[in-house]
Amino acid sequence: MGGSGKAANKTQEQLAMERRQRMQLDEETAASERRLKAVAQKQLGKQSLLAKPMMEKKAPAPTVKKKSDKSLFGRAASMAAMMVGR
């Protein structure tokens, strides 16, 4: 049960193996993050394409104003219409 309190120094082989494992883990993490990002972008793209279009505001219909019959022709036409209507 005894032993010294110091840990044994790691060999060059162990250090190299840990370095390789760390690099592999970093590469896998980066690849996984790229995949997740691509999936998220696709989902956002699909959502925007499949989303219901926003309701367009329709412009109010133009109002038609009746011209006043103040011209000579307009007054003559109104008088003729009144005479026929009698």
KARALIN-V828434 format. One line per field, one symbol per residue. burial: + if it has 9 or more other C-alpha atoms within 8 Angstrom, else -. Layout:
burial = ???
//
This chain:
burial = --------------+----------------------------------------------------------++--+--------
//
